[in-house]
């Protein structure tokens, strides 16, 4: 297992922007997803047939599974709609950020001005900078690296 831990210090302005982007991306995804999961869980739990023995928990498992899938789908849709609606207010930064469900699955880290992900062979880390000024600052702070 390869684990990436990055601590990127952000200036006050970038930190504020990063928090505002979170308000439009992962927060609506989780809130809408959890509400949808709860709403879908109850009818599936009540309708699912109850088995005998170990299968007696089937209604709970079915309700949780269907609720989780519905929560992911509806939460992603809500996040997508909010990103489209609020793009004029937040700018291109919001549109470049991947959807929450995709960012969890693609093993990457996306911050203001910086995106980091492993290459397919998991031996190299690929850093993508939003602008040349940030890239030049990174190069000047890391002269020992072969960039």
Short mmCIF file of the C-alpha atoms (twelve columns), coordinates in Angstrom:
data_MODEL
# 
_entry.id   MODEL 
# 
loop_
_atom_site.group_PDB 
_atom_site.id 
_atom_site.type_symbol 
_atom_site.label_atom_id 
_atom_site.label_alt_id 
_atom_site.label_comp_id 
_atom_site.label_asym_id 
_atom_site.label_seq_id 
_atom_site.Cartn_x 
_atom_site.Cartn_y 
_atom_site.Cartn_z 
_atom_site.pdbx_PDB_model_num 
ATOM 1   C CA . UNK A 1   0.000   0.000   0.000   1 
ATOM 2   C CA . UNK A 2   1.273   3.421   -0.931  1 
ATOM 3   C CA . UNK A 3   0.013   6.352   1.075   1 
ATOM 4   C CA . UNK A 4   0.526   9.988   0.245   1 
ATOM 5   C CA . UNK A 5   0.559   12.572  2.986   1 
ATOM 6   C CA . UNK A 6   0.914   16.147  1.870   1 
ATOM 7   C CA . UNK A 7   0.806   19.176  4.071   1 
ATOM 8   C CA . UNK A 8   0.553   22.213  1.868   1 
ATOM 9   C CA . UNK A 9   0.632   25.550  3.613   1 
ATOM 10  C CA . UNK A 10  -1.793  27.961  2.043   1 
ATOM 11  C CA . UNK A 11  -1.839  31.713  2.347   1 
ATOM 12  C CA . UNK A 12  -4.860  33.252  4.094   1 
ATOM 13  C CA . UNK A 13  -6.550  34.143  0.796   1 
ATOM 14  C CA . UNK A 14  -6.036  30.662  -0.689  1 
ATOM 15  C CA . UNK A 15  -7.200  29.016  2.526   1 
ATOM 16  C CA . UNK A 16  -10.405 31.055  2.405   1 
ATOM 17  C CA . UNK A 17  -10.931 30.106  -1.251  1 
ATOM 18  C CA . UNK A 18  -10.292 26.421  -0.466  1 
ATOM 19  C CA . UNK A 19  -12.897 26.486  2.305   1 
ATOM 20  C CA . UNK A 20  -15.428 28.214  0.050   1 
ATOM 21  C CA . UNK A 21  -14.898 25.585  -2.649  1 
ATOM 22  C CA . UNK A 22  -15.563 22.901  -0.021  1 
ATOM 23  C CA . UNK A 23  -18.885 24.586  0.728   1 
ATOM 24  C CA . UNK A 24  -19.965 23.918  -2.855  1 
ATOM 25  C CA . UNK A 25  -18.409 20.467  -3.375  1 
ATOM 26  C CA . UNK A 26  -18.094 17.920  -0.586  1 
ATOM 27  C CA . UNK A 27  -20.449 19.519  1.986   1 
ATOM 28  C CA . UNK A 28  -23.559 19.398  -0.286  1 
ATOM 29  C CA . UNK A 29  -22.516 15.930  -1.470  1 
ATOM 30  C CA . UNK A 30  -22.509 14.550  2.084   1 
ATOM 31  C CA . UNK A 31  -25.576 16.417  3.372   1 
ATOM 32  C CA . UNK A 32  -27.785 15.575  0.387   1 
ATOM 33  C CA . UNK A 33  -26.336 12.047  0.263   1 
ATOM 34  C CA . UNK A 34  -27.072 11.354  3.936   1 
ATOM 35  C CA . UNK A 35  -30.591 12.762  3.702   1 
ATOM 36  C CA . UNK A 36  -31.297 10.695  0.592   1 
ATOM 37  C CA . UNK A 37  -29.841 7.587   2.214   1 
ATOM 38  C CA . UNK A 38  -32.143 7.984   5.216   1 
ATOM 39  C CA . UNK A 39  -35.203 8.700   3.089   1 
ATOM 40  C CA . UNK A 40  -34.589 5.676   0.830   1 
ATOM 41  C CA . UNK A 41  -33.594 3.348   3.692   1 
ATOM 42  C CA . UNK A 42  -36.991 3.404   5.437   1 
ATOM 43  C CA . UNK A 43  -39.248 2.262   2.545   1 
ATOM 44  C CA . UNK A 44  -36.772 -0.388  1.380   1 
ATOM 45  C CA . UNK A 45  -36.418 -1.667  4.946   1 
ATOM 46  C CA . UNK A 46  -40.197 -1.866  5.332   1 
ATOM 47  C CA . UNK A 47  -40.819 -3.550  1.960   1 
ATOM 48  C CA . UNK A 48  -37.910 -6.029  1.890   1 
ATOM 49  C CA . UNK A 49  -38.845 -9.603  2.806   1 
ATOM 50  C CA . UNK A 50  -37.524 -10.864 6.116   1 
ATOM 51  C CA . UNK A 51  -35.655 -14.144 5.972   1 
ATOM 52  C CA . UNK A 52  -35.045 -16.728 8.627   1 
ATOM 53  C CA . UNK A 53  -31.869 -17.352 10.619  1 
ATOM 54  C CA . UNK A 54  -28.938 -15.290 9.414   1 
ATOM 55  C CA . UNK A 55  -31.096 -13.847 6.626   1 
ATOM 56  C CA . UNK A 56  -33.319 -12.148 9.214   1 
ATOM 57  C CA . UNK A 57  -31.201 -8.997  8.869   1 
ATOM 58  C CA . UNK A 58  -31.841 -8.805  5.112   1 
ATOM 59  C CA . UNK A 59  -34.260 -5.832  5.294   1 
ATOM 60  C CA . UNK A 60  -31.676 -3.733  7.142   1 
ATOM 61  C CA . UNK A 61  -28.880 -4.699  4.773   1 
ATOM 62  C CA . UNK A 62  -31.038 -4.124  1.685   1 
ATOM 63  C CA . UNK A 63  -32.224 -0.757  3.003   1 
ATOM 64  C CA . UNK A 64  -28.695 0.353   3.844   1 
ATOM 65  C CA . UNK A 65  -27.301 -0.769  0.477   1 
ATOM 66  C CA . UNK A 66  -30.026 0.826   -1.635  1 
ATOM 67  C CA . UNK A 67  -29.931 3.949   0.530   1 
ATOM 68  C CA . UNK A 68  -26.153 4.236   0.160   1 
ATOM 69  C CA . UNK A 69  -26.298 3.892   -3.637  1 
ATOM 70  C CA . UNK A 70  -29.149 6.421   -3.865  1 
ATOM 71  C CA . UNK A 71  -27.258 8.796   -1.552  1 
ATOM 72  C CA . UNK A 72  -24.119 8.649   -3.702  1 
ATOM 73  C CA . UNK A 73  -26.057 9.223   -6.923  1 
ATOM 74  C CA . UNK A 74  -28.274 12.045  -5.648  1 
ATOM 75  C CA . UNK A 75  -25.407 13.666  -3.693  1 
ATOM 76  C CA . UNK A 76  -23.223 13.673  -6.810  1 
ATOM 77  C CA . UNK A 77  -26.052 15.138  -8.870  1 
ATOM 78  C CA . UNK A 78  -26.642 17.890  -6.276  1 
ATOM 79  C CA . UNK A 79  -22.922 18.712  -6.211  1 
ATOM 80  C CA . UNK A 80  -22.795 18.845  -10.014 1 
ATOM 81  C CA . UNK A 81  -25.809 21.185  -10.220 1 
ATOM 82  C CA . UNK A 82  -24.364 23.487  -7.547  1 
ATOM 83  C CA . UNK A 83  -21.016 23.594  -9.339  1 
ATOM 84  C CA . UNK A 84  -22.706 24.638  -12.581 1 
ATOM 85  C CA . UNK A 85  -24.920 27.225  -10.884 1 
ATOM 86  C CA . UNK A 86  -22.131 28.758  -8.780  1 
ATOM 87  C CA . UNK A 87  -19.335 28.628  -11.377 1 
ATOM 88  C CA . UNK A 88  -19.744 32.328  -12.262 1 
ATOM 89  C CA . UNK A 89  -19.293 33.235  -8.589  1 
ATOM 90  C CA . UNK A 90  -16.306 30.932  -7.847  1 
ATOM 91  C CA . UNK A 91  -14.660 30.915  -11.272 1 
ATOM 92  C CA . UNK A 92  -12.712 28.207  -13.065 1 
ATOM 93  C CA . UNK A 93  -11.273 26.910  -9.810  1 
ATOM 94  C CA . UNK A 94  -14.600 25.295  -8.981  1 
ATOM 95  C CA . UNK A 95  -15.032 23.693  -12.408 1 
ATOM 96  C CA . UNK A 96  -11.524 22.204  -12.398 1 
ATOM 97  C CA . UNK A 97  -12.143 20.405  -9.116  1 
ATOM 98  C CA . UNK A 98  -13.321 16.804  -9.667  1 
ATOM 99  C CA . UNK A 99  -16.630 15.646  -8.215  1 
ATOM 100 C CA . UNK A 100 -16.299 14.304  -4.670  1 
ATOM 101 C CA . UNK A 101 -17.134 10.724  -5.612  1 
ATOM 102 C CA . UNK A 102 -14.465 10.774  -8.343  1 
ATOM 103 C CA . UNK A 103 -11.814 12.371  -6.145  1 
ATOM 104 C CA . UNK A 104 -12.315 9.632   -3.541  1 
ATOM 105 C CA . UNK A 105 -11.942 6.901   -6.164  1 
ATOM 106 C CA . UNK A 106 -9.003  8.295   -8.173  1 
ATOM 107 C CA . UNK A 107 -6.505  8.559   -5.301  1 
ATOM 108 C CA . UNK A 108 -5.544  12.174  -5.848  1 
ATOM 109 C CA . UNK A 109 -5.295  15.361  -3.863  1 
ATOM 110 C CA . UNK A 110 -6.648  18.606  -5.244  1 
ATOM 111 C CA . UNK A 111 -5.987  21.931  -3.580  1 
ATOM 112 C CA . UNK A 112 -5.981  25.530  -4.669  1 
ATOM 113 C CA . UNK A 113 -3.321  25.813  -7.354  1 
ATOM 114 C CA . UNK A 114 -2.040  22.234  -6.955  1 
ATOM 115 C CA . UNK A 115 -3.127  18.757  -7.931  1 
ATOM 116 C CA . UNK A 116 -1.147  15.654  -6.946  1 
ATOM 117 C CA . UNK A 117 -1.656  12.067  -8.046  1 
ATOM 118 C CA . UNK A 118 0.403   8.941   -8.510  1 
ATOM 119 C CA . UNK A 119 1.185   7.709   -11.992 1 
ATOM 120 C CA . UNK A 120 -0.255  4.343   -13.032 1 
ATOM 121 C CA . UNK A 121 2.805   2.409   -11.844 1 
ATOM 122 C CA . UNK A 122 2.537   4.101   -8.401  1 
ATOM 123 C CA . UNK A 123 6.268   4.929   -8.487  1 
ATOM 124 C CA . UNK A 124 6.091   8.588   -9.452  1 
ATOM 125 C CA . UNK A 125 4.093   11.475  -8.097  1 
ATOM 126 C CA . UNK A 126 2.698   13.869  -10.693 1 
ATOM 127 C CA . UNK A 127 2.182   17.452  -9.541  1 
ATOM 128 C CA . UNK A 128 0.095   19.818  -11.647 1 
ATOM 129 C CA . UNK A 129 0.238   23.519  -10.871 1 
ATOM 130 C CA . UNK A 130 -2.532  25.959  -11.691 1 
ATOM 131 C CA . UNK A 131 -0.178  28.701  -12.815 1 
ATOM 132 C CA . UNK A 132 3.484   29.265  -13.593 1 
ATOM 133 C CA . UNK A 133 4.096   31.439  -10.542 1 
ATOM 134 C CA . UNK A 134 3.246   28.574  -8.172  1 
ATOM 135 C CA . UNK A 135 5.358   26.153  -10.241 1 
ATOM 136 C CA . UNK A 136 8.366   28.465  -10.174 1 
ATOM 137 C CA . UNK A 137 8.052   28.923  -6.407  1 
ATOM 138 C CA . UNK A 138 7.913   25.136  -5.958  1 
ATOM 139 C CA . UNK A 139 11.045  24.694  -8.090  1 
ATOM 140 C CA . UNK A 140 12.902  27.374  -6.132  1 
ATOM 141 C CA . UNK A 141 11.967  25.749  -2.812  1 
ATOM 142 C CA . UNK A 142 13.028  22.277  -4.012  1 
ATOM 143 C CA . UNK A 143 16.365  22.745  -5.811  1 
ATOM 144 C CA . UNK A 144 17.502  19.199  -4.924  1 
ATOM 145 C CA . UNK A 145 14.731  17.602  -6.983  1 
ATOM 146 C CA . UNK A 146 15.128  16.720  -10.636 1 
ATOM 147 C CA . UNK A 147 12.241  18.741  -12.063 1 
# 
